[in-house]
Amino acid sequence: AFVPASRFDHSRVKGFQLDGAHARVACAKCHPTVKTSEGKRMVLYRPVSARCESCHADSDTLKSRK
């Protein structure tokens, strides 16, 4: 489940509010751990898409909103 970031307030930034079901999404779903070009592992905080389609490409929820 979502754990508030200590240096980023999702509720204050347009496009990144974590309301409703989004508040229960694991942080790693949007912020995956990736390997750098040096082979180190790091959490990707940005760029992160705020577009619904980036996670809900085939979602019935999006289709019903159109």
Contact map, one row per residue, 1 for C-alpha under 8 A:
111000000000000000000011111000000000000000000000000000000000000000
111100000000000000000011111000000000000000000000000000000000000000
111110000000000000000000001000000000000000000000000000000000000000
011111011100000000000000000000000000000000000000000000000000000000
001111111000000000000000000000000000000000000000000000000000000000
000111111000000000000000000000000000000000000000000000000000000000
000011111000000000000000000000000000000000000000000000000000000000
000111111100000000000000000000000000000000000000000000000000000000
000111111111100000000000000000000000000000000000000000000000000000
000100011111100111000000000000000000000000000000000000000000000000
000000001111110111000000000000000000000000000000000000000000000000
000000001111110010000000000000000000000000000000000000000000000000
000000001111111110000000000000000000000000000000000000000000000000
000000000011111110000000000000000000000000000000000000000000000000
000000000000111110000000000000000000000000000000010000000000000000
000000000110111111000000000000000000000000000000010000000000000000
000000000111111111100000000000000000000000000000000000000000000000
000000000110000111111110000000000000000000000000000000000000000000
000000000000000011111110000000000000000000000000000000000000000000
000000000000000001111111000000000000000000000000000000000000000000
000000000000000001111111100000000000000000000000000000000000000000
000000000000000001111111100000000000000000000000000000000000000000
110000000000000001111111100000000000000000000000000000000000000000
110000000000000000011111110000000000000000000000000000000000000000
110000000000000000001111111010000000000000000000000000000000000000
110000000000000000000001111111000000000000000000000000000000000000
111000000000000000000000111111110000000000000000000000000000000000
000000000000000000000000011111111000000000000000000000000000000000
000000000000000000000000111111110000000000000000000000000000000000
000000000000000000000000011111110000000000000001000000000000000000
000000000000000000000000001111111000000000111101000000000000000000
000000000000000000000000001111111100000000110000000000000000000000
000000000000000000000000000100111110000011110000000000000000000000
000000000000000000000000000000011111000011110000000000000000000000
000000000000000000000000000000001111111111000000000000000000000000
000000000000000000000000000000000111111111000000000000000000000000
000000000000000000000000000000000011111100000000000000000000000000
000000000000000000000000000000000011111100000000000000000000000000
000000000000000000000000000000000011111110000000000000000000000000
000000000000000000000000000000000011111111000000000000000000000000
000000000000000000000000000000001111001111100000000000000000000000
000000000000000000000000000000001111000111110000000000000000000000
000000000000000000000000000000111100000011111000000000000000000000
000000000000000000000000000000111100000001111110000000000000000000
000000000000000000000000000000100000000000111111000000000000000000
000000000000000000000000000000100000000000011111000000000000000000
000000000000000000000000000000000000000000011111100000000000000000
000000000000000000000000000001100000000000001111110000000000000000
000000000000000000000000000000000000000000000011111001000000000000
000000000000001100000000000000000000000000000001111101000000000000
000000000000000000000000000000000000000000000000111111100000000000
000000000000000000000000000000000000000000000000011111111000010000
000000000000000000000000000000000000000000000000001111111100000000
000000000000000000000000000000000000000000000000111111111000000000
000000000000000000000000000000000000000000000000001111111000000000
000000000000000000000000000000000000000000000000000111111110010000
000000000000000000000000000000000000000000000000000111111110000000
000000000000000000000000000000000000000000000000000010011111010000
000000000000000000000000000000000000000000000000000000011111111000
000000000000000000000000000000000000000000000000000000000111111100
000000000000000000000000000000000000000000000000000000000011111110
000000000000000000000000000000000000000000000000000100010111111111
000000000000000000000000000000000000000000000000000000000011111111
000000000000000000000000000000000000000000000000000000000001111111
000000000000000000000000000000000000000000000000000000000000111111
000000000000000000000000000000000000000000000000000000000000011111
